[in-house]
Amino acid sequence: MPMTSHATTLAGRVALVTGVSRPDGIAATLARRLHRAGATVYATGWPPHDAAMPWGSVPLDDMPVDVHRHDLADAATPHVVVDEVIEAHGSLDIVVAVHACGTDGTLAEVTAEQLDRDWAINVRSVILLAQRFAAVHEPPPALGRPTGRMVWFTSGQHLGPMESELAYAVSKGALHQMTASVNRAMSDSRIVANCVNPGPVDTGYATGDGHAAVADMFPDGRWGTPHDTADLVEFLLSDAGAWIRGQVLNSEGGFDRYR
């Protein structure tokens, strides 16, 4: 359970959270956390993605907000969803881009289709979300501090090779490397952007011996949880996190990938 959430941390702010699908996922946890922190949350996901994965889709029965459906593989969708949020709620203050796709594939196995799909969903959509968010964000003129926040996620590919997930690793590397530049580009719109590497997070996709082996790579003997990630993201979105800009933050709980 969260240890740092305050009921009014994000009161009066409107947040878009993408990638909301599985109830134990990072995105669903963040949507609930931001709602509890006082934000008006517009959540969206794409259930067909999970339905095609080995873990399958799970109904979102416990969400305190409606979950919309948007396919971010479509180049038009990022601008559309930002405009939908503003039409529904009058403004947009926070974008948390959690959505991602990725399939296994080595250098010998990866296909052009996989490379194009992972680029479109994992990178292009985030840049286009940032583009539209920056274009429409209107902070109160009386405030001297930045009021907008954007967070996206990388996957630790900069800390160790992920050669069996090449298309995914390359796309996440792009998210890592674009952070400083996109943050600077959004600063004129009074938006702070950061990227989080949450390390291995237990969202229900790993089981059995594989789950236990990864748990043993942490000094605390457990995987990261979506709440661990939400603790950091909530801070970055708050006024207290405004001084952290354009950073890739590793929040891996001491994970030792070479153990």
C-alpha positions as CSV (number, residue, x, y, z in Angstrom):
1,M,0.0,0.0,0.0
2,P,1.2,3.6,-0.6
3,M,3.0,5.3,2.2
4,T,3.4,8.8,0.9
5,S,0.1,9.7,-0.8
6,H,-1.7,12.8,0.5
7,A,-5.4,13.4,-0.3
8,T,-4.9,16.8,-1.8
9,T,-1.4,16.5,-3.4
10,L,-2.8,16.9,-6.9
11,A,-6.1,18.6,-6.1
12,G,-7.5,20.6,-9.0
13,R,-5.2,19.0,-11.7
14,V,-6.3,17.0,-14.7
15,A,-4.2,13.9,-15.5
16,L,-4.1,11.6,-18.5
17,V,-2.8,8.1,-17.8
18,T,-2.2,5.8,-20.7
19,G,-1.7,2.0,-20.8
20,V,-4.4,1.3,-18.2
21,S,-5.2,-2.4,-18.7
22,R,-4.4,-5.0,-16.1
23,P,-5.7,-4.2,-12.5
24,D,-2.3,-5.0,-11.0
25,G,-0.4,-3.0,-13.6
26,I,1.6,0.2,-13.1
27,A,-0.8,2.3,-15.1
28,A,-3.9,1.1,-13.3
29,T,-2.1,1.6,-9.9
30,L,-1.1,5.1,-11.0
31,A,-4.6,6.0,-12.1
32,R,-6.0,5.0,-8.7
33,R,-3.2,6.8,-6.9
34,L,-3.6,10.1,-8.7
35,H,-7.4,9.9,-8.2
36,R,-6.8,9.4,-4.5
37,A,-4.3,12.4,-4.5
38,G,-7.1,14.7,-5.8
39,A,-6.5,14.7,-9.5
40,T,-9.2,14.4,-12.1
41,V,-8.0,11.3,-14.0
42,Y,-8.7,10.4,-17.6
43,A,-7.5,6.8,-18.0
44,T,-7.1,5.0,-21.3
45,G,-5.9,1.6,-22.4
46,W,-6.0,-0.8,-25.3
47,P,-7.3,-4.3,-24.1
48,P,-6.6,-6.0,-27.5
49,H,-2.9,-5.7,-26.6
50,D,-3.2,-7.7,-23.4
51,A,-5.6,-10.2,-25.0
52,A,-2.9,-11.1,-27.5
53,M,-0.2,-11.6,-24.8
54,P,0.3,-14.9,-22.9
55,W,-1.0,-13.4,-19.7
56,G,-4.2,-12.3,-21.3
57,S,-6.6,-9.5,-20.4
58,V,-8.2,-9.0,-17.0
59,P,-11.3,-7.0,-16.3
60,L,-10.8,-3.6,-14.6
61,D,-13.6,-3.9,-12.0
62,D,-12.1,-1.8,-9.2
63,M,-11.2,1.4,-11.0
64,P,-12.6,4.6,-9.5
65,V,-12.6,6.3,-12.9
66,D,-13.8,5.3,-16.4
67,V,-11.2,3.7,-18.6
68,H,-11.4,4.7,-22.3
69,R,-10.0,2.8,-25.3
70,H,-7.3,4.3,-27.6
71,D,-5.0,2.6,-30.0
72,L,-1.8,4.6,-29.8
73,A,-0.3,2.7,-32.7
74,D,-2.4,5.0,-34.8
75,A,-0.4,8.2,-35.4
76,A,-3.5,10.4,-35.1
77,T,-4.5,9.0,-31.7
78,P,-2.0,11.0,-29.4
79,H,-3.4,14.4,-30.5
80,V,-7.0,13.1,-30.4
81,V,-6.8,11.8,-26.8
82,V,-5.2,15.0,-25.5
83,D,-8.0,17.0,-27.2
84,E,-10.6,14.6,-25.7
85,V,-9.3,15.2,-22.2
86,I,-9.5,19.0,-22.6
87,E,-12.9,18.8,-24.1
88,A,-14.1,16.6,-21.2
89,H,-12.4,18.5,-18.4
90,G,-11.4,21.9,-19.7
91,S,-7.6,21.6,-19.2
92,L,-4.7,19.1,-19.0
93,D,-1.9,19.3,-16.4
94,I,-0.3,15.9,-16.2
95,V,0.5,13.2,-18.8
96,V,1.8,9.8,-17.6
97,A,2.6,7.6,-20.6
98,V,2.8,4.1,-19.3
99,H,1.7,2.2,-22.4
100,A,4.1,0.0,-24.2
101,C,4.4,-3.0,-26.4
102,G,7.1,-5.5,-27.1
103,T,7.7,-9.0,-28.3
104,D,10.6,-11.3,-27.8
105,G,13.1,-11.5,-30.7
106,T,16.9,-11.6,-31.0
107,L,19.0,-9.9,-33.7
108,A,18.5,-13.0,-35.9
109,E,14.8,-13.1,-35.3
110,V,13.6,-9.5,-35.2
111,T,11.5,-8.3,-38.1
112,A,10.9,-4.9,-39.7
113,E,7.3,-5.2,-38.6
114,Q,8.3,-5.6,-35.0
115,L,10.8,-2.7,-35.2
116,D,8.1,-0.4,-36.8
117,R,5.4,-1.4,-34.3
118,D,7.5,-0.9,-31.2
119,W,8.8,2.4,-32.5
120,A,5.3,3.6,-33.3
121,I,3.7,2.6,-30.0
122,N,6.6,3.1,-27.6
123,V,8.3,6.2,-29.0
124,R,6.3,8.0,-31.7
125,S,3.2,8.1,-29.6
126,V,5.0,9.6,-26.6
127,I,6.6,12.3,-28.7
128,L,3.2,13.2,-30.3
129,L,1.5,13.2,-26.8
130,A,4.3,15.6,-25.7
131,Q,3.8,17.7,-28.8
132,R,0.1,18.2,-28.3
133,F,0.3,18.6,-24.6
134,A,2.9,21.4,-25.0
135,A,0.8,23.1,-27.6
136,V,-2.4,23.3,-25.5
137,H,-1.0,23.6,-22.0
138,E,-2.0,26.9,-20.4
139,P,-0.6,27.4,-16.9
140,P,-2.1,30.1,-14.7
141,P,-0.1,33.3,-15.5
142,A,0.2,34.3,-11.9
143,L,2.3,31.2,-10.9
144,G,6.0,31.4,-11.2
145,R,6.5,27.6,-11.0
146,P,5.9,25.1,-13.8
147,T,2.5,23.5,-13.4
148,G,2.6,20.8,-16.1
149,R,4.2,17.4,-15.7
150,M,4.9,14.5,-18.1
151,V,6.5,11.2,-17.2
152,W,7.3,8.2,-19.5
153,F,9.1,4.9,-18.8
154,T,12.2,3.1,-19.9
155,S,13.2,-0.4,-19.0
156,G,16.8,-0.6,-17.8
157,Q,18.3,-1.4,-21.2
158,H,21.0,1.2,-20.5
159,L,22.1,-0.8,-17.5
160,G,22.5,-4.2,-19.1
161,P,21.8,-5.9,-22.5
162,M,18.3,-7.1,-23.4
163,E,19.4,-9.0,-26.6
164,S,16.4,-11.3,-26.6
165,E,13.9,-8.3,-26.8
166,L,15.8,-6.3,-29.3
167,A,13.0,-4.2,-30.8
168,Y,11.6,-3.4,-27.4
169,A,15.1,-2.5,-26.0
170,V,15.9,-0.2,-28.9
171,S,12.6,1.7,-28.5
172,K,13.0,2.0,-24.8
173,G,16.6,3.3,-25.4
174,A,15.1,6.0,-27.6
175,L,12.7,7.0,-24.7
176,H,15.8,7.2,-22.5
177,Q,17.9,9.3,-24.8
178,M,15.1,11.8,-25.8
179,T,14.3,12.8,-22.2
180,A,16.6,15.8,-21.8
181,S,15.7,17.2,-25.3
182,V,12.0,16.8,-25.0
183,N,12.0,18.2,-21.5
184,R,13.8,21.3,-22.7
185,A,11.4,21.6,-25.6
186,M,8.4,21.5,-23.2
187,S,9.8,24.0,-20.8
188,D,8.5,27.0,-22.7
189,S,5.0,25.6,-22.0
190,R,5.8,25.4,-18.3
191,I,5.9,21.6,-18.4
192,V,8.5,19.4,-16.6
193,A,9.3,16.0,-18.2
194,N,11.1,13.0,-16.7
195,C,11.6,9.4,-17.5
196,V,11.5,6.5,-14.9
197,N,13.1,3.1,-15.1
198,P,11.1,1.1,-12.5
199,G,13.2,-2.1,-12.8
200,P,11.4,-5.4,-12.7
201,V,7.9,-4.8,-11.4
202,D,5.6,-7.7,-10.4
203,T,2.4,-7.1,-12.4
204,G,1.5,-10.8,-12.7
205,Y,3.2,-11.8,-15.9
206,A,5.9,-13.9,-14.3
207,T,5.3,-17.0,-12.3
208,G,7.0,-20.1,-10.9
209,D,10.8,-20.5,-10.9
210,G,11.3,-17.5,-13.1
211,H,9.5,-15.3,-10.6
212,A,11.5,-16.7,-7.7
213,A,14.8,-16.3,-9.6
214,V,14.2,-12.6,-10.2
215,A,13.1,-12.0,-6.6
216,D,16.5,-13.4,-5.5
217,M,18.2,-10.7,-7.5
218,F,16.9,-8.0,-5.1
219,P,18.5,-7.4,-1.7
220,D,15.1,-7.4,-0.1
221,G,14.2,-10.7,-1.8
222,R,11.1,-9.3,-3.5
223,W,10.2,-7.8,-6.8
224,G,9.3,-4.1,-7.2
225,T,5.6,-3.4,-6.9
226,P,3.4,-0.9,-8.9
227,H,3.1,1.0,-5.6
228,D,6.9,1.4,-5.5
229,T,6.7,3.0,-8.9
230,A,3.7,5.1,-8.0
231,D,5.5,6.5,-4.9
232,L,8.2,8.0,-7.2
233,V,5.8,9.2,-9.9
234,E,3.5,10.9,-7.5
235,F,6.4,12.8,-6.1
236,L,7.6,13.9,-9.6
237,L,4.1,15.1,-10.4
238,S,3.7,17.1,-7.2
239,D,4.9,20.6,-6.5
240,A,7.7,19.1,-4.4
241,G,9.1,17.4,-7.5
242,A,9.3,20.5,-9.7
243,W,13.1,20.8,-9.4
244,I,13.8,17.4,-11.0
245,R,13.8,18.0,-14.8
246,G,14.8,16.1,-17.8
247,Q,16.1,13.1,-15.8
248,V,16.1,9.4,-16.3
249,L,15.5,8.0,-12.8
250,N,16.5,4.5,-11.9
251,S,14.2,3.2,-9.2
252,E,15.1,-0.5,-9.1
253,G,15.4,-1.3,-5.4
254,G,19.0,-2.5,-5.7
255,F,18.2,-5.0,-8.5
256,D,21.4,-6.9,-9.4
257,R,20.8,-8.1,-13.0
258,Y,24.2,-9.9,-13.0
259,R,23.7,-12.0,-9.9
